[in-house]
Amino acid sequence: MILVIGAAGKTGQRVVAALAGQGMLVRAQVRRREQVDLLRRLGAQEVVAGEFADPAMLANACTGANAIYLIAPNMYREEASLAAAVLEVARAAGVARIVYHSVLHPQTEEMPHHWSKVGVEAMLFRSGLPFTILQPAAYMQNLVPQLRNAAETGFYRVPYATATRLGMVDLEDVAEVAAKVLTQDGHEGATYELAGTEVLTQDQVAATMSAALGRRVSAEVQDRVDWAAHAHRAGLGEYAVATLVRMFEYYERYGFWGNSFVLSCLLGRRPSSLGEVLERETR
Ligand SMILES: NC(=O)c1ccc[n+]([C@@H]2O[C@H](COP(=O)([O-])OP(=O)(O)OC[C@H]3O[C@@H](n4cnc5c(N)ncnc54)[C@H](OP(=O)(O)O)[C@@H]3O)[C@@H](O)[C@H]2O)c1
Protein backbone atom coordinates (compact mmCIF):
# COMPACT_ATOMS: atom_id res chain seq x y z
CA MET A 1 0.00 0.00 0.00
CA ILE A 2 1.37 3.42 -1.01
CA LEU A 3 0.17 6.44 0.97
CA VAL A 4 -0.04 9.78 -0.87
CA ILE A 5 -0.21 12.68 1.61
CA GLY A 6 -1.80 15.87 0.21
CA ALA A 7 -3.52 13.78 -2.47
CA ALA A 8 -6.37 16.14 -3.39
CA GLY A 9 -4.14 18.93 -4.73
CA LYS A 10 -2.96 19.52 -8.29
CA THR A 11 0.11 17.31 -7.73
CA GLY A 12 -1.46 14.61 -5.59
CA GLN A 13 -4.28 13.85 -8.01
CA ARG A 14 -1.80 13.15 -10.78
CA VAL A 15 0.47 11.02 -8.58
CA VAL A 16 -2.50 8.92 -7.39
CA ALA A 17 -3.66 8.43 -11.01
CA ALA A 18 -0.13 7.45 -12.15
CA LEU A 19 0.21 4.88 -9.35
CA ALA A 20 -3.30 3.48 -9.87
CA GLY A 21 -2.58 3.28 -13.61
CA GLN A 22 0.26 0.88 -12.76
CA GLY A 23 -2.10 -1.26 -10.71
CA MET A 24 -0.62 -0.17 -7.37
CA LEU A 25 -2.69 -0.12 -4.19
CA VAL A 26 -3.02 3.53 -3.19
CA ARG A 27 -4.25 5.16 0.01
CA ALA A 28 -4.96 8.87 -0.45
CA GLN A 29 -4.84 11.37 2.41
CA VAL A 30 -7.16 14.35 1.87
CA ARG A 31 -8.34 17.19 4.08
CA ARG A 32 -12.11 17.15 3.41
CA ARG A 33 -14.65 14.31 3.21
CA GLU A 34 -16.09 15.85 -0.02
CA GLN A 35 -12.76 14.94 -1.69
CA VAL A 36 -13.11 11.20 -1.02
CA ASP A 37 -15.13 10.41 -4.17
CA LEU A 38 -12.73 12.30 -6.42
CA LEU A 39 -9.76 10.30 -5.13
CA ARG A 40 -11.66 7.03 -5.50
CA ARG A 41 -12.45 7.93 -9.12
CA LEU A 42 -8.73 8.57 -9.68
CA GLY A 43 -8.03 5.02 -8.52
CA ALA A 44 -7.31 5.22 -4.77
CA GLN A 45 -8.50 2.07 -2.96
CA GLU A 46 -8.56 3.82 0.40
CA VAL A 47 -9.00 7.46 1.41
CA VAL A 48 -8.22 8.96 4.82
CA ALA A 49 -9.64 12.43 5.53
CA GLY A 50 -8.50 14.94 8.14
CA GLU A 51 -6.33 17.87 9.13
CA PHE A 52 -2.52 17.58 9.24
CA ALA A 53 -2.66 18.93 12.81
CA ASP A 54 -4.45 15.72 13.88
CA PRO A 55 -1.70 13.22 14.88
CA ALA A 56 -4.22 10.34 15.07
CA MET A 57 -5.20 10.94 11.42
CA LEU A 58 -1.53 10.83 10.32
CA ALA A 59 -0.81 7.71 12.37
CA ASN A 60 -3.92 6.02 10.98
CA ALA A 61 -2.97 7.01 7.41
CA CYS A 62 0.55 5.53 7.80
CA THR A 63 -0.50 2.24 9.39
CA GLY A 64 0.10 -0.60 6.94
CA ALA A 65 1.71 1.65 4.29
CA ASN A 66 5.03 0.43 2.90
CA ALA A 67 5.78 3.69 1.08
CA ILE A 68 4.79 7.34 1.54
CA TYR A 69 4.69 10.19 -0.98
CA LEU A 70 4.75 13.44 1.01
CA ILE A 71 3.26 16.51 -0.66
CA ALA A 72 2.98 19.63 1.50
CA PRO A 73 0.46 22.25 0.36
CA ASN A 74 1.80 25.09 -1.76
CA MET A 75 3.24 28.00 0.29
CA TYR A 76 2.55 26.22 3.57
CA ARG A 77 4.15 27.85 6.62
CA GLU A 78 3.87 24.66 8.71
CA GLU A 79 5.76 22.49 6.20
CA ALA A 80 8.56 21.64 8.68
CA SER A 81 6.18 20.54 11.45
CA LEU A 82 4.11 18.51 8.97
CA ALA A 83 7.27 16.73 7.77
CA ALA A 84 8.48 16.10 11.33
CA ALA A 85 5.10 14.58 12.26
CA VAL A 86 5.05 12.40 9.12
CA LEU A 87 8.61 11.13 9.75
CA GLU A 88 7.70 10.24 13.32
CA VAL A 89 4.63 8.22 12.37
CA ALA A 90 6.46 6.69 9.38
CA ARG A 91 9.22 5.45 11.69
CA ALA A 92 6.71 4.06 14.20
CA ALA A 93 4.79 2.30 11.41
CA GLY A 94 8.00 0.81 9.92
CA VAL A 95 7.46 2.40 6.48
CA ALA A 96 10.10 1.12 4.04
CA ARG A 97 10.32 4.14 1.72
CA ILE A 98 9.50 7.85 1.87
CA VAL A 99 9.53 10.14 -1.15
CA TYR A 100 9.41 13.90 -0.56
CA HIS A 101 7.97 16.28 -3.15
CA SER A 102 10.37 19.23 -2.85
CA VAL A 103 11.03 21.93 -5.44
CA LEU A 104 13.72 22.98 -7.92
CA HIS A 105 16.54 24.91 -6.18
CA PRO A 106 15.15 24.80 -2.63
CA GLN A 107 18.37 26.60 -1.56
CA THR A 108 16.89 29.87 -2.87
CA GLU A 109 16.56 31.85 0.34
CA GLU A 110 14.85 34.77 -1.43
CA MET A 111 11.81 32.53 -2.05
CA PRO A 112 10.36 31.40 1.32
CA HIS A 113 8.33 28.53 -0.19
CA HIS A 114 11.56 27.10 -1.64
CA TRP A 115 13.73 27.78 1.41
CA SER A 116 11.29 26.00 3.76
CA LYS A 117 11.93 22.79 1.81
CA VAL A 118 15.69 22.86 2.50
CA GLY A 119 14.93 22.24 6.17
CA VAL A 120 12.70 19.28 5.32
CA GLU A 121 15.36 17.80 3.03
CA ALA A 122 17.92 18.07 5.87
CA MET A 123 15.41 16.42 8.21
CA LEU A 124 15.24 13.47 5.81
CA PHE A 125 19.06 13.19 5.73
CA ARG A 126 19.03 12.90 9.54
CA SER A 127 15.96 10.67 9.74
CA GLY A 128 17.60 7.28 9.23
CA LEU A 129 14.66 6.45 6.93
CA PRO A 130 15.11 5.31 3.31
CA PHE A 131 14.25 8.51 1.41
CA THR A 132 14.15 9.93 -2.12
CA ILE A 133 13.70 13.63 -2.91
CA LEU A 134 12.12 15.00 -6.11
CA GLN A 135 12.78 18.66 -7.02
CA PRO A 136 10.37 19.68 -9.80
CA ALA A 137 10.48 22.98 -11.71
CA ALA A 138 7.26 25.03 -12.01
CA TYR A 139 4.54 23.04 -13.74
CA MET A 140 3.57 23.80 -17.33
CA GLN A 141 -0.02 23.14 -16.21
CA ASN A 142 0.15 26.37 -14.11
CA LEU A 143 -0.26 28.20 -17.44
CA VAL A 144 -3.67 26.69 -18.23
CA PRO A 145 -5.72 29.59 -16.72
CA GLN A 146 -3.59 32.09 -18.68
CA LEU A 147 -3.98 29.98 -21.82
CA ARG A 148 -7.78 30.18 -21.43
CA ASN A 149 -7.55 33.92 -20.86
CA ALA A 150 -5.27 34.32 -23.88
CA ALA A 151 -7.79 32.39 -26.01
CA GLU A 152 -10.32 35.15 -25.22
CA THR A 153 -8.14 38.27 -25.05
CA GLY A 154 -5.04 37.55 -27.16
CA PHE A 155 -2.82 38.53 -24.18
CA TYR A 156 -0.62 36.45 -21.88
CA ARG A 157 -0.19 38.64 -18.79
CA VAL A 158 2.75 38.09 -16.39
CA PRO A 159 3.85 40.10 -13.32
CA TYR A 160 7.50 40.24 -14.50
CA ALA A 161 9.39 41.35 -17.60
CA THR A 162 8.44 39.45 -20.76
CA ALA A 163 12.17 38.77 -21.36
CA THR A 164 12.28 36.71 -18.11
CA ARG A 165 13.68 33.23 -18.85
CA LEU A 166 11.97 30.33 -17.08
CA GLY A 167 12.17 26.54 -17.31
CA MET A 168 9.08 24.46 -16.57
CA VAL A 169 8.13 20.80 -16.40
CA ASP A 170 5.08 18.73 -17.41
CA LEU A 171 3.27 17.64 -14.23
CA GLU A 172 2.40 14.36 -16.00
CA ASP A 173 6.16 13.67 -16.39
CA VAL A 174 6.66 14.45 -12.69
CA ALA A 175 3.85 12.05 -11.71
CA GLU A 176 5.33 9.32 -13.92
CA VAL A 177 8.69 9.70 -12.14
CA ALA A 178 7.00 9.78 -8.73
CA ALA A 179 5.33 6.44 -9.53
CA LYS A 180 8.69 5.00 -10.66
CA VAL A 181 10.66 5.98 -7.57
CA LEU A 182 7.84 4.76 -5.33
CA THR A 183 7.70 1.34 -6.96
CA GLN A 184 11.22 0.60 -8.29
CA ASP A 185 14.32 -0.22 -6.25
CA GLY A 186 17.54 1.75 -6.55
CA HIS A 187 16.41 5.30 -5.71
CA GLU A 188 17.17 5.30 -1.99
CA GLY A 189 19.16 8.38 -0.90
CA ALA A 190 18.72 10.10 -4.29
CA THR A 191 17.81 13.75 -4.91
CA TYR A 192 16.49 14.26 -8.44
CA GLU A 193 16.03 17.62 -10.16
CA LEU A 194 13.03 17.41 -12.54
CA ALA A 195 13.07 20.06 -15.26
CA GLY A 196 11.91 20.16 -18.88
CA THR A 197 14.23 20.75 -21.84
CA GLU A 198 13.29 24.36 -22.67
CA VAL A 199 14.19 27.66 -21.03
CA LEU A 200 11.80 30.20 -22.54
CA THR A 201 11.27 33.94 -22.34
CA GLN A 202 7.65 34.92 -21.70
CA ASP A 203 7.49 36.24 -25.29
CA GLN A 204 8.39 32.70 -26.40
CA VAL A 205 5.70 31.28 -24.08
CA ALA A 206 3.18 33.64 -25.75
CA ALA A 207 4.33 32.39 -29.19
CA THR A 208 3.83 28.78 -27.99
CA MET A 209 0.31 29.72 -26.83
CA SER A 210 -0.33 31.30 -30.26
CA ALA A 211 0.59 28.01 -31.95
CA ALA A 212 -1.62 25.95 -29.59
CA LEU A 213 -4.62 28.29 -29.93
CA GLY A 214 -4.26 29.17 -33.61
CA ARG A 215 -4.56 32.90 -32.78
CA ARG A 216 -2.07 35.67 -32.11
CA VAL A 217 -1.08 35.95 -28.42
CA SER A 218 1.22 38.70 -27.07
CA ALA A 219 2.97 38.71 -23.70
CA GLU A 220 2.14 41.75 -21.59
CA VAL A 221 3.54 42.87 -18.22
CA GLN A 222 1.06 43.15 -15.36
CA ASP A 223 2.07 45.58 -12.61
CA ARG A 224 2.90 43.59 -9.44
CA VAL A 225 0.90 45.93 -7.19
CA ASP A 226 -2.16 45.37 -9.42
CA TRP A 227 -1.46 41.63 -9.44
CA ALA A 228 -1.31 41.56 -5.60
CA ALA A 229 -4.54 43.60 -5.23
CA HIS A 230 -6.31 41.24 -7.63
CA ALA A 231 -4.94 38.16 -5.79
CA HIS A 232 -6.16 39.55 -2.44
CA ARG A 233 -9.62 40.20 -3.90
CA ALA A 234 -9.65 36.62 -5.24
CA GLY A 235 -9.12 35.36 -1.67
CA LEU A 236 -5.40 34.49 -1.63
CA GLY A 237 -3.95 34.90 1.88
CA GLU A 238 -1.40 37.54 2.93
CA TYR A 239 1.52 35.08 3.20
CA ALA A 240 0.81 33.52 -0.21
CA VAL A 241 0.55 36.90 -1.95
CA ALA A 242 3.76 38.22 -0.33
CA THR A 243 5.60 34.97 -1.15
CA LEU A 244 4.49 35.00 -4.78
CA VAL A 245 5.51 38.65 -5.19
CA ARG A 246 8.99 37.73 -3.91
CA MET A 247 9.05 34.85 -6.39
CA PHE A 248 8.13 37.19 -9.28
CA GLU A 249 10.90 39.62 -8.25
CA TYR A 250 13.39 36.76 -8.14
CA TYR A 251 12.25 35.43 -11.53
CA GLU A 252 12.60 38.85 -13.15
CA ARG A 253 16.03 39.47 -11.68
CA TYR A 254 17.68 36.08 -12.21
CA GLY A 255 15.39 33.85 -14.29
CA PHE A 256 14.72 30.33 -12.98
CA TRP A 257 15.45 27.01 -14.66
CA GLY A 258 17.10 23.63 -14.17
CA ASN A 259 18.55 20.84 -16.30
CA SER A 260 16.49 18.11 -17.98
CA PHE A 261 19.17 15.37 -18.07
CA VAL A 262 18.04 13.54 -14.90
CA LEU A 263 14.35 13.70 -15.87
CA SER A 264 15.13 12.28 -19.34
CA CYS A 265 17.08 9.39 -17.76
CA LEU A 266 14.27 8.62 -15.30
CA LEU A 267 11.57 8.75 -17.99
CA GLY A 268 13.67 6.88 -20.57
CA ARG A 269 12.52 9.47 -23.15
CA ARG A 270 12.55 13.20 -23.86
CA PRO A 271 10.39 15.18 -21.38
CA SER A 272 7.29 16.87 -22.84
CA SER A 273 7.71 20.31 -24.36
CA LEU A 274 5.48 23.26 -23.46
CA GLY A 275 3.92 23.11 -26.92
CA GLU A 276 2.94 19.46 -26.38
CA VAL A 277 1.40 20.21 -22.97
CA LEU A 278 -0.57 23.23 -24.23
CA GLU A 279 -1.83 21.22 -27.24
CA ARG A 280 -2.97 18.49 -24.80
CA GLU A 281 -4.75 21.10 -22.66
CA THR A 282 -6.61 22.63 -25.64
CA ARG A 283 -7.85 19.27 -26.99
N1 LIG B 1 2.85 24.45 -8.53
C1 LIG B 1 4.08 24.24 -8.98
O1 LIG B 1 4.43 24.65 -10.09
C2 LIG B 1 5.06 23.45 -8.14
C3 LIG B 1 6.31 23.13 -8.66
C4 LIG B 1 7.20 22.39 -7.87
C5 LIG B 1 6.85 22.00 -6.58
N2 LIG B 1 5.61 22.35 -6.12
C6 LIG B 1 5.24 21.92 -4.76
O2 LIG B 1 4.21 20.98 -4.89
C7 LIG B 1 3.53 20.90 -3.63
C8 LIG B 1 2.06 20.66 -3.86
O3 LIG B 1 1.45 21.72 -4.52
P1 LIG B 1 -0.09 21.55 -4.93
O4 LIG B 1 -0.48 22.85 -5.61
O5 LIG B 1 -0.28 20.28 -5.65
O6 LIG B 1 -0.77 21.40 -3.50
P2 LIG B 1 -2.01 22.14 -2.83
O7 LIG B 1 -3.17 22.02 -3.75
O8 LIG B 1 -1.62 23.51 -2.37
O9 LIG B 1 -2.21 21.30 -1.50
C9 LIG B 1 -2.40 19.91 -1.47
C10 LIG B 1 -3.54 19.55 -0.57
O10 LIG B 1 -3.20 19.81 0.81
C11 LIG B 1 -4.42 20.06 1.48
N3 LIG B 1 -4.22 20.80 2.73
C12 LIG B 1 -3.90 22.11 2.90
N4 LIG B 1 -3.80 22.41 4.19
C13 LIG B 1 -4.09 21.27 4.88
C14 LIG B 1 -4.19 20.95 6.25
N5 LIG B 1 -3.95 21.85 7.20
N6 LIG B 1 -4.50 19.67 6.59
C15 LIG B 1 -4.74 18.74 5.64
N7 LIG B 1 -4.66 18.98 4.31
C16 LIG B 1 -4.35 20.24 3.95
C17 LIG B 1 -5.22 20.88 0.49
O11 LIG B 1 -6.61 20.72 0.84
P3 LIG B 1 -7.76 21.57 0.15
O12 LIG B 1 -7.99 20.90 -1.18
O13 LIG B 1 -8.88 21.45 1.08
O14 LIG B 1 -7.24 22.98 0.01
C18 LIG B 1 -4.84 20.30 -0.86
O15 LIG B 1 -5.78 19.40 -1.36
C19 LIG B 1 3.88 22.18 -2.85
O16 LIG B 1 4.72 21.81 -1.77
C20 LIG B 1 4.64 23.00 -3.87
O17 LIG B 1 5.65 23.79 -3.27
C21 LIG B 1 4.71 23.03 -6.86
The ligand as a Gaussian input file, in Angstrom:
#p B3LYP/6-31G(d) Opt

LIG

0 1
 N        2.853000      24.447000      -8.529000
 C        4.081000      24.238000      -8.979000
 O        4.434000      24.647000     -10.092000
 C        5.060000      23.455000      -8.139000
 C        6.313000      23.128000      -8.662000
 C        7.195000      22.394000      -7.868000
 C        6.849000      22.004000      -6.583000
 N        5.615000      22.351000      -6.120000
 C        5.237000      21.919000      -4.763000
 O        4.206000      20.983000      -4.890000
 C        3.527000      20.903000      -3.632000
 C        2.062000      20.658000      -3.864000
 O        1.446000      21.716000      -4.521000
 P       -0.095000      21.550000      -4.934000
 O       -0.478000      22.851000      -5.609000
 O       -0.282000      20.276000      -5.651000
 O       -0.774000      21.397000      -3.499000
 P       -2.009000      22.140000      -2.835000
 O       -3.168000      22.017000      -3.753000
 O       -1.615000      23.510000      -2.371000
 O       -2.213000      21.299000      -1.501000
 C       -2.403000      19.911000      -1.473000
 C       -3.539000      19.550000      -0.567000
 O       -3.201000      19.811000       0.810000
 C       -4.417000      20.063000       1.479000
 N       -4.215000      20.799000       2.730000
 C       -3.895000      22.111000       2.895000
 N       -3.803000      22.408000       4.193000
 C       -4.093000      21.274000       4.877000
 C       -4.187000      20.947000       6.247000
 N       -3.946000      21.854000       7.198000
 N       -4.497000      19.675000       6.586000
 C       -4.738000      18.743000       5.640000
 N       -4.664000      18.984000       4.314000
 C       -4.354000      20.237000       3.946000
 C       -5.217000      20.884000       0.492000
 O       -6.606000      20.718000       0.838000
 P       -7.760000      21.572000       0.148000
 O       -7.991000      20.904000      -1.180000
 O       -8.884000      21.453000       1.082000
 O       -7.244000      22.976000       0.008000
 C       -4.836000      20.299000      -0.856000
 O       -5.784000      19.401000      -1.365000
 C        3.884000      22.176000      -2.855000
 O        4.716000      21.808000      -1.774000
 C        4.643000      22.999000      -3.870000
 O        5.649000      23.789000      -3.275000
 C        4.705000      23.035000      -6.859000

